[in-house]
Amino acid sequence: MATTSTITEDAIPSSPGHAPSGLLVSLTPLSCEALEATLANLALAFADRDLLVITPDPTPTTLPTSGQIRLTTYTAATIAPGGWVLTPAEFLDTCKLMREHASTACLLLGPEAHSLAPEALRALADAALTGNADLVTPCYSLGPRDGLVNSAILYPVTRALFGTRPHYPLAIDLAFSMRMAERLAACAQKFTAANQSATLIWPVAEGAAAGFSIVEVPAGARTLPPPAADLNTMLAQVAGSFFADIDAKASFWQRARFAYPSRAAAVARAETTPDQPTAPETPDVQQMLDSFRLAYTNLQEIWSLVLPPNSLLGLKKLSLMPPAAFRMSDSLWARIVYDFILAYRLRTINRGHLLGALTPLYLAWVASHLLLTSGARPETTTPEKHIEALASAFEIDKPYLVSRWRWPDRFNP
């Protein structure tokens, strides 16, 4: 239940000419400085309307002078670990708060929310308030080395299986309708009831499976909070949760579906991505390649239980390539990820060992991606163009996953 702070909703009355928005802004825990900066950006974004903002943090002594911020604190139902993604407990709390305040839409902002520009905050909220979208996700403008787990696995698999194109399926800022909030809370309730508070919620997959409308809007630059764990732990958590969600929604994604273009996001990415790479120097990927080659020597037994002969042959060729020529094909990476999803479902081997065996293969993909997009090769392309080509490869190969899901006792050619 929400507990009102010393700065109550009634302490700052609505002013003439400022229309109530029906929007609830829910903040996750922020530092004092980040909270003040976020409130200042919200005041600029919504200067023409009253805005209810709810935070689990102590309220600052002063509020922005512009805009009509009504600030209330609440006590979180669950102290959730993590701090770099939205947790099930946060979705539960948000839904309860929306009901308490009769809100029609919510803007849920994650860690480092103060780095979002006012224009991005307004765009996210407006898309939900118009009633045209149940779920609104941001399209961040990230650097070429940021968000690579998303680019390598989350985005292309979500696009291929769920027929929807939001670029960040695990975005940490979202806007959504009341019925989407209820859907996310119902999903979160299952995890908290089973004491699985560290399990991730996948809003885009939930929205797609429910048949809800999903919109992506440009959000510009954003600081992403670093995961608290190392790559092995982080990749195992994200991929494990993602693969489990795919398993749970198999009856949905196995039906024939087609991805649709996200118009606003496509415009945003076209504006922020140069036609030619801007970094002609060859990136240092030697450590990644060394990890892959060491794993090729030590993980043959595990990989042979998961991957078909053609994929193993492709990995053998990769292990012999010099760094300057190293290139993992999009079709090979798509096939590898699909076979790991299937092995996760079938428990072909211990899931912890399975996800650990994925890490060096992911590093090989990263090395290939960085080399391909660095400007040091004749076939160089931009990061965005490569990621889109990769997503197309996953879409093309979706029938492979469907067929092996239904007949898993044999490798298909």
DRENVODREN-780309 format. One record per residue (C-alpha): residue number from 1; chain; x, y, z. Coordinates in pm, whole numbers. Example, Ala and Ser with C-alpha at 12.3 -4.5 7.8 and 13.67 -1.06 7.14 Angstrom:
<nodes>
node n 1 chain A u 1230 v -450 w 780
node n 2 chain A u 1367 v -106 w 714
</nodes>
This chain:
<nodes>
node n 1 chain A u 0 v 0 w 0
node n 2 chain A u 125 v 347 w -77
node n 3 chain A u 221 v 567 w 215
node n 4 chain A u 201 v 939 w 157
node n 5 chain A u 511 v 1143 w 221
node n 6 chain A u 531 v 1488 w 376
node n 7 chain A u 479 v 1624 w 23
node n 8 chain A u 129 v 1491 w -37
node n 9 chain A u -85 v 1497 w -345
node n 10 chain A u -307 v 1759 w -180
node n 11 chain A u -14 v 1980 w -92
node n 12 chain A u 25 v 2089 w -453
node n 13 chain A u -317 v 2162 w -603
node n 14 chain A u -390 v 2155 w -970
node n 15 chain A u -351 v 2493 w -1132
node n 16 chain A u -595 v 2643 w -1382
node n 17 chain A u -505 v 2546 w -1734
node n 18 chain A u -316 v 2234 w -1626
node n 19 chain A u -521 v 1934 w -1732
node n 20 chain A u -501 v 1614 w -1530
node n 21 chain A u -336 v 1349 w -1743
node n 22 chain A u -457 v 1019 w -1595
node n 23 chain A u -90 v 921 w -1602
node n 24 chain A u 99 v 767 w -1314
node n 25 chain A u 478 v 791 w -1324
node n 26 chain A u 633 v 514 w -1117
node n 27 chain A u 1001 v 534 w -1031
node n 28 chain A u 1232 v 257 w -922
node n 29 chain A u 1490 v 332 w -649
node n 30 chain A u 1720 v 621 w -744
node n 31 chain A u 1993 v 815 w -570
node n 32 chain A u 1896 v 1155 w -430
node n 33 chain A u 2072 v 1336 w -715
node n 34 chain A u 1920 v 1107 w -981
node n 35 chain A u 1572 v 1151 w -832
node n 36 chain A u 1598 v 1530 w -841
node n 37 chain A u 1725 v 1522 w -1201
node n 38 chain A u 1445 v 1285 w -1305
node n 39 chain A u 1180 v 1508 w -1147
node n 40 chain A u 1326 v 1809 w -1324
node n 41 chain A u 1306 v 1630 w -1660
node n 42 chain A u 949 v 1519 w -1589
node n 43 chain A u 851 v 1876 w -1503
node n 44 chain A u 989 v 1993 w -1837
node n 45 chain A u 823 v 1708 w -2025
node n 46 chain A u 479 v 1766 w -1872
node n 47 chain A u 477 v 2140 w -1810
node n 48 chain A u 123 v 2164 w -1949
node n 49 chain A u -45 v 1915 w -1717
node n 50 chain A u -60 v 1786 w -1362
node n 51 chain A u 153 v 1480 w -1302
node n 52 chain A u 144 v 1221 w -1025
node n 53 chain A u 487 v 1074 w -953
node n 54 chain A u 536 v 788 w -708
node n 55 chain A u 875 v 687 w -570
node n 56 chain A u 1001 v 442 w -308
node n 57 chain A u 1273 v 692 w -215
node n 58 chain A u 1255 v 972 w 42
node n 59 chain A u 1119 v 1285 w -120
node n 60 chain A u 1359 v 1571 w -188
node n 61 chain A u 1320 v 1892 w 11
node n 62 chain A u 1234 v 2092 w -302
node n 63 chain A u 1044 v 2014 w -618
node n 64 chain A u 1096 v 2156 w -968
node n 65 chain A u 955 v 2506 w -1009
node n 66 chain A u 817 v 2427 w -1355
node n 67 chain A u 530 v 2187 w -1411
node n 68 chain A u 280 v 2058 w -1154
node n 69 chain A u 445 v 1759 w -988
node n 70 chain A u 243 v 1577 w -723
node n 71 chain A u 491 v 1352 w -545
node n 72 chain A u 401 v 1056 w -325
node n 73 chain A u 616 v 785 w -170
node n 74 chain A u 523 v 422 w -125
node n 75 chain A u 664 v 123 w 55
node n 76 chain A u 760 v -149 w -187
node n 77 chain A u 587 v -482 w -125
node n 78 chain A u 909 v -670 w -185
node n 79 chain A u 1271 v -566 w -169
node n 80 chain A u 1383 v -694 w -507
node n 81 chain A u 1745 v -771 w -591
node n 82 chain A u 1908 v -672 w -918
node n 83 chain A u 1906 v -300 w -979
node n 84 chain A u 1969 v -316 w -1356
node n 85 chain A u 1639 v -454 w -1488
node n 86 chain A u 1274 v -420 w -1392
node n 87 chain A u 1175 v -692 w -1146
node n 88 chain A u 847 v -882 w -1093
node n 89 chain A u 796 v -698 w -764
node n 90 chain A u 811 v -363 w -941
node n 91 chain A u 541 v -468 w -1187
node n 92 chain A u 324 v -585 w -897
node n 93 chain A u 369 v -260 w -707
node n 94 chain A u 298 v -51 w -1016
node n 95 chain A u -30 v -228 w -1091
node n 96 chain A u -147 v -182 w -731
node n 97 chain A u -59 v 186 w -742
node n 98 chain A u -243 v 236 w -1070
node n 99 chain A u -555 v 86 w -915
node n 100 chain A u -525 v 300 w -603
node n 101 chain A u -494 v 620 w -806
node n 102 chain A u -740 v 524 w -1083
node n 103 chain A u -472 v 581 w -1346
node n 104 chain A u -539 v 500 w -1709
node n 105 chain A u -173 v 469 w -1807
node n 106 chain A u 164 v 435 w -1640
node n 107 chain A u 517 v 542 w -1722
node n 108 chain A u 751 v 305 w -1538
node n 109 chain A u 1110 v 428 w -1530
node n 110 chain A u 1406 v 209 w -1440
node n 111 chain A u 1751 v 273 w -1295
node n 112 chain A u 1943 v 575 w -1431
node n 113 chain A u 1613 v 724 w -1551
node n 114 chain A u 1755 v 1075 w -1513
node n 115 chain A u 1953 v 1015 w -1835
node n 116 chain A u 1632 v 1010 w -2042
node n 117 chain A u 1558 v 1341 w -2213
node n 118 chain A u 1224 v 1517 w -2147
node n 119 chain A u 1125 v 1457 w -2510
node n 120 chain A u 1167 v 1082 w -2465
node n 121 chain A u 960 v 1081 w -2145
node n 122 chain A u 678 v 1269 w -2315
node n 123 chain A u 684 v 1048 w -2625
node n 124 chain A u 657 v 729 w -2418
node n 125 chain A u 369 v 863 w -2210
node n 126 chain A u 175 v 1017 w -2498
node n 127 chain A u 176 v 693 w -2695
node n 128 chain A u 10 v 515 w -2400
node n 129 chain A u -230 v 798 w -2314
node n 130 chain A u -377 v 819 w -2663
node n 131 chain A u -518 v 469 w -2622
node n 132 chain A u -351 v 349 w -2941
node n 133 chain A u -104 v 124 w -2758
node n 134 chain A u -120 v -107 w -2460
node n 135 chain A u 259 v -127 w -2439
node n 136 chain A u 510 v 137 w -2544
node n 137 chain A u 880 v 55 w -2553
node n 138 chain A u 1173 v 290 w -2611
node n 139 chain A u 1420 v 267 w -2895
node n 140 chain A u 1746 v 376 w -2732
node n 141 chain A u 2037 v 524 w -2925
node n 142 chain A u 2326 v 321 w -2787
node n 143 chain A u 2691 v 295 w -2880
node n 144 chain A u 2812 v 19 w -3115
node n 145 chain A u 2945 v -185 w -2820
node n 146 chain A u 2640 v -143 w -2595
node n 147 chain A u 2348 v -381 w -2559
node n 148 chain A u 2508 v -664 w -2754
node n 149 chain A u 2326 v -944 w -2569
node n 150 chain A u 2009 v -773 w -2682
node n 151 chain A u 2135 v -742 w -3041
node n 152 chain A u 2267 v -1098 w -3061
node n 153 chain A u 1980 v -1287 w -2897
node n 154 chain A u 1687 v -1096 w -2747
node n 155 chain A u 1586 v -873 w -3038
node n 156 chain A u 1626 v -1120 w -3327
node n 157 chain A u 1461 v -1410 w -3144
node n 158 chain A u 1169 v -1198 w -3021
node n 159 chain A u 1117 v -1058 w -3369
node n 160 chain A u 1127 v -1403 w -3531
node n 161 chain A u 911 v -1590 w -3281
node n 162 chain A u 663 v -1330 w -3159
node n 163 chain A u 621 v -1135 w -3481
node n 164 chain A u 691 v -796 w -3327
node n 165 chain A u 980 v -555 w -3376
node n 166 chain A u 1048 v -351 w -3060
node n 167 chain A u 1424 v -329 w -3054
node n 168 chain A u 1463 v -373 w -2677
node n 169 chain A u 1244 v -657 w -2545
node n 170 chain A u 1401 v -612 w -2200
node n 171 chain A u 1378 v -232 w -2193
node n 172 chain A u 1400 v -77 w -1846
node n 173 chain A u 1156 v 205 w -1925
node n 174 chain A u 800 v 130 w -2032
node n 175 chain A u 463 v 295 w -2073
node n 176 chain A u 149 v 82 w -2065
node n 177 chain A u -226 v 74 w -2022
node n 178 chain A u -414 v -56 w -1721
node n 179 chain A u -492 v -388 w -1887
node n 180 chain A u -124 v -434 w -1976
node n 181 chain A u -33 v -356 w -1616
node n 182 chain A u -274 v -624 w -1500
node n 183 chain A u -125 v -873 w -1745
node n 184 chain A u 229 v -801 w -1623
node n 185 chain A u 121 v -817 w -1258
node n 186 chain A u -48 v -1153 w -1310
node n 187 chain A u 273 v -1284 w -1464
node n 188 chain A u 480 v -1137 w -1182
node n 189 chain A u 249 v -1287 w -919
node n 190 chain A u 335 v -1637 w -1038
node n 191 chain A u 705 v -1574 w -986
node n 192 chain A u 675 v -1407 w -646
node n 193 chain A u 438 v -1680 w -524
node n 194 chain A u 699 v -1937 w -625
node n 195 chain A u 975 v -1733 w -458
node n 196 chain A u 1139 v -1662 w -793
node n 197 chain A u 1180 v -1286 w -753
node n 198 chain A u 1497 v -1287 w -963
node n 199 chain A u 1311 v -1418 w -1269
node n 200 chain A u 1272 v -1161 w -1545
node n 201 chain A u 945 v -1046 w -1699
node n 202 chain A u 929 v -1013 w -2080
node n 203 chain A u 670 v -740 w -2151
node n 204 chain A u 692 v -757 w -2531
node n 205 chain A u 627 v -1132 w -2534
node n 206 chain A u 341 v -1090 w -2285
node n 207 chain A u 184 v -818 w -2496
node n 208 chain A u 221 v -1014 w -2819
node n 209 chain A u 75 v -1332 w -2667
node n 210 chain A u -224 v -1135 w -2535
node n 211 chain A u -287 v -974 w -2872
node n 212 chain A u -226 v -626 w -2729
node n 213 chain A u -101 v -336 w -2939
node n 214 chain A u 270 v -261 w -2906
node n 215 chain A u 441 v 59 w -3018
node n 216 chain A u 807 v 159 w -3016
node n 217 chain A u 909 v 527 w -2996
node n 218 chain A u 1248 v 700 w -3027
node n 219 chain A u 1409 v 759 w -2688
node n 220 chain A u 1751 v 895 w -2781
node n 221 chain A u 2059 v 836 w -2572
node n 222 chain A u 2027 v 664 w -2236
node n 223 chain A u 2269 v 547 w -1971
node n 224 chain A u 2218 v 176 w -1906
node n 225 chain A u 2297 v 56 w -1554
node n 226 chain A u 2573 v -207 w -1555
node n 227 chain A u 2477 v -558 w -1444
node n 228 chain A u 2597 v -643 w -1096
node n 229 chain A u 2730 v -979 w -1212
node n 230 chain A u 2998 v -1088 w -1458
node n 231 chain A u 2920 v -1185 w -1817
node n 232 chain A u 2878 v -1557 w -1744
node n 233 chain A u 2627 v -1494 w -1465
node n 234 chain A u 2442 v -1218 w -1647
node n 235 chain A u 2412 v -1413 w -1972
node n 236 chain A u 2293 v -1723 w -1785
node n 237 chain A u 2026 v -1520 w -1601
node n 238 chain A u 1899 v -1337 w -1908
node n 239 chain A u 1917 v -1628 w -2152
node n 240 chain A u 1777 v -1875 w -1899
node n 241 chain A u 1477 v -1655 w -1824
node n 242 chain A u 1428 v -1580 w -2194
node n 243 chain A u 1444 v -1946 w -2297
node n 244 chain A u 1198 v -2040 w -2020
node n 245 chain A u 954 v -1776 w -2141
node n 246 chain A u 985 v -1905 w -2496
node n 247 chain A u 907 v -2254 w -2369
node n 248 chain A u 602 v -2130 w -2180
node n 249 chain A u 465 v -1951 w -2488
node n 250 chain A u 539 v -2221 w -2747
node n 251 chain A u 174 v -2268 w -2841
node n 252 chain A u 161 v -1901 w -2940
node n 253 chain A u 482 v -1851 w -3139
node n 254 chain A u 456 v -2179 w -3330
node n 255 chain A u 161 v -2035 w -3521
node n 256 chain A u 263 v -1859 w -3842
node n 257 chain A u 313 v -1488 w -3773
node n 258 chain A u 489 v -1205 w -3948
node n 259 chain A u 693 v -918 w -3810
node n 260 chain A u 560 v -573 w -3874
node n 261 chain A u 770 v -258 w -3922
node n 262 chain A u 806 v -22 w -3629
node n 263 chain A u 782 v 305 w -3812
node n 264 chain A u 895 v 546 w -3541
node n 265 chain A u 1186 v 327 w -3440
node n 266 chain A u 1295 v 280 w -3800
node n 267 chain A u 1304 v 655 w -3846
node n 268 chain A u 1497 v 702 w -3524
node n 269 chain A u 1757 v 441 w -3613
node n 270 chain A u 1797 v 580 w -3964
node n 271 chain A u 1862 v 925 w -3818
node n 272 chain A u 2113 v 810 w -3560
node n 273 chain A u 2302 v 551 w -3764
node n 274 chain A u 2556 v 684 w -4015
node n 275 chain A u 2568 v 543 w -4367
node n 276 chain A u 2934 v 454 w -4325
node n 277 chain A u 3118 v 326 w -4015
node n 278 chain A u 3302 v 593 w -3822
node n 279 chain A u 3571 v 375 w -3664
node n 280 chain A u 3807 v 235 w -3929
node n 281 chain A u 4051 v 88 w -3679
node n 282 chain A u 4042 v -287 w -3618
node n 283 chain A u 3892 v -361 w -3274
node n 284 chain A u 4086 v -566 w -3024
node n 285 chain A u 3896 v -895 w -3010
node n 286 chain A u 4188 v -1125 w -2934
node n 287 chain A u 4072 v -1211 w -2583
node n 288 chain A u 3727 v -1304 w -2712
node n 289 chain A u 3878 v -1524 w -2981
node n 290 chain A u 4109 v -1689 w -2730
node n 291 chain A u 3809 v -1771 w -2509
node n 292 chain A u 3625 v -1921 w -2804
node n 293 chain A u 3921 v -2131 w -2917
node n 294 chain A u 3983 v -2259 w -2565
node n 295 chain A u 3617 v -2352 w -2537
node n 296 chain A u 3632 v -2527 w -2874
node n 297 chain A u 3899 v -2752 w -2729
node n 298 chain A u 3731 v -2810 w -2392
node n 299 chain A u 3357 v -2808 w -2467
node n 300 chain A u 3335 v -3043 w -2764
node n 301 chain A u 3147 v -3304 w -2561
node n 302 chain A u 2881 v -3055 w -2447
node n 303 chain A u 2844 v -2881 w -2782
node n 304 chain A u 2806 v -3216 w -2961
node n 305 chain A u 2502 v -3292 w -2742
node n 306 chain A u 2338 v -2963 w -2840
node n 307 chain A u 2448 v -2878 w -3193
node n 308 chain A u 2403 v -3071 w -3520
node n 309 chain A u 2704 v -3181 w -3729
node n 310 chain A u 2678 v -2888 w -3970
node n 311 chain A u 2703 v -2637 w -3686
node n 312 chain A u 2996 v -2822 w -3531
node n 313 chain A u 3171 v -2814 w -3868
node n 314 chain A u 3109 v -2441 w -3888
node n 315 chain A u 3263 v -2393 w -3543
node n 316 chain A u 3566 v -2598 w -3644
node n 317 chain A u 3623 v -2367 w -3942
node n 318 chain A u 3586 v -2063 w -3715
node n 319 chain A u 3844 v -2199 w -3473
node n 320 chain A u 4101 v -2210 w -3754
node n 321 chain A u 4035 v -1860 w -3890
node n 322 chain A u 4293 v -1587 w -3829
node n 323 chain A u 4157 v -1281 w -3646
node n 324 chain A u 4165 v -1062 w -3955
node n 325 chain A u 3932 v -1301 w -4141
node n 326 chain A u 3713 v -1412 w -3849
node n 327 chain A u 3345 v -1404 w -3944
node n 328 chain A u 3053 v -1600 w -3799
node n 329 chain A u 2771 v -1617 w -4050
node n 330 chain A u 2427 v -1498 w -3944
node n 331 chain A u 2273 v -1832 w -4036
node n 332 chain A u 2519 v -2022 w -3816
node n 333 chain A u 2453 v -1799 w -3515
node n 334 chain A u 2076 v -1827 w -3561
node n 335 chain A u 2101 v -2206 w -3576
node n 336 chain A u 2323 v -2213 w -3263
node n 337 chain A u 2078 v -2003 w -3060
node n 338 chain A u 1779 v -2208 w -3174
node n 339 chain A u 1951 v -2533 w -3080
node n 340 chain A u 2038 v -2396 w -2736
node n 341 chain A u 1673 v -2294 w -2686
node n 342 chain A u 1568 v -2647 w -2775
node n 343 chain A u 1831 v -2805 w -2549
node n 344 chain A u 1711 v -2582 w -2263
node n 345 chain A u 1358 v -2706 w -2313
node n 346 chain A u 1459 v -3074 w -2336
node n 347 chain A u 1713 v -3051 w -2051
node n 348 chain A u 1960 v -3221 w -2280
node n 349 chain A u 2225 v -3139 w -2022
node n 350 chain A u 2226 v -2954 w -1691
node n 351 chain A u 2086 v -2609 w -1765
node n 352 chain A u 2364 v -2435 w -1578
node n 353 chain A u 2626 v -2615 w -1786
node n 354 chain A u 2425 v -2548 w -2102
node n 355 chain A u 2409 v -2172 w -2045
node n 356 chain A u 2776 v -2165 w -1950
node n 357 chain A u 2860 v -2334 w -2279
node n 358 chain A u 2677 v -2056 w -2464
node n 359 chain A u 2905 v -1779 w -2335
node n 360 chain A u 3214 v -1850 w -2553
node n 361 chain A u 2990 v -1886 w -2858
node n 362 chain A u 2837 v -1548 w -2778
node n 363 chain A u 3186 v -1399 w -2748
node n 364 chain A u 3268 v -1539 w -3091
node n 365 chain A u 2959 v -1366 w -3231
node n 366 chain A u 3058 v -1038 w -3063
node n 367 chain A u 3408 v -1059 w -3209
node n 368 chain A u 3267 v -1124 w -3554
node n 369 chain A u 3015 v -840 w -3520
node n 370 chain A u 3277 v -589 w -3408
node n 371 chain A u 3514 v -685 w -3687
node n 372 chain A u 3238 v -669 w -3948
node n 373 chain A u 3120 v -325 w -3836
node n 374 chain A u 3458 v -166 w -3761
node n 375 chain A u 3529 v -38 w -4111
node n 376 chain A u 3843 v -250 w -4148
node n 377 chain A u 3704 v -487 w -4415
node n 378 chain A u 3569 v -451 w -4768
node n 379 chain A u 3237 v -608 w -4661
node n 380 chain A u 3201 v -368 w -4369
node n 381 chain A u 2850 v -260 w -4276
node n 382 chain A u 2698 v -50 w -3999
node n 383 chain A u 2605 v -214 w -3667
node n 384 chain A u 2238 v -143 w -3725
node n 385 chain A u 2236 v -296 w -4074
node n 386 chain A u 2410 v -607 w -3947
node n 387 chain A u 2165 v -647 w -3659
node n 388 chain A u 1872 v -614 w -3900
node n 389 chain A u 2028 v -871 w -4134
node n 390 chain A u 2079 v -1103 w -3836
node n 391 chain A u 1714 v -1067 w -3734
node n 392 chain A u 1612 v -1159 w -4088
node n 393 chain A u 1825 v -1474 w -4064
node n 394 chain A u 1640 v -1573 w -3746
node n 395 chain A u 1307 v -1517 w -3919
node n 396 chain A u 1411 v -1729 w -4215
node n 397 chain A u 1525 v -2014 w -3990
node n 398 chain A u 1221 v -2015 w -3760
node n 399 chain A u 1077 v -2328 w -3933
node n 400 chain A u 1387 v -2516 w -3818
node n 401 chain A u 1307 v -2444 w -3452
node n 402 chain A u 939 v -2527 w -3499
node n 403 chain A u 1015 v -2860 w -3663
node n 404 chain A u 1273 v -2961 w -3404
node n 405 chain A u 1039 v -2853 w -3125
node n 406 chain A u 780 v -3095 w -3253
node n 407 chain A u 1021 v -3375 w -3346
node n 408 chain A u 1323 v -3326 w -3118
node n 409 chain A u 1458 v -3680 w -3149
node n 410 chain A u 1650 v -3607 w -3465
node n 411 chain A u 1856 v -3329 w -3619
node n 412 chain A u 1696 v -3185 w -3930
node n 413 chain A u 1914 v -3107 w -4232
</nodes>
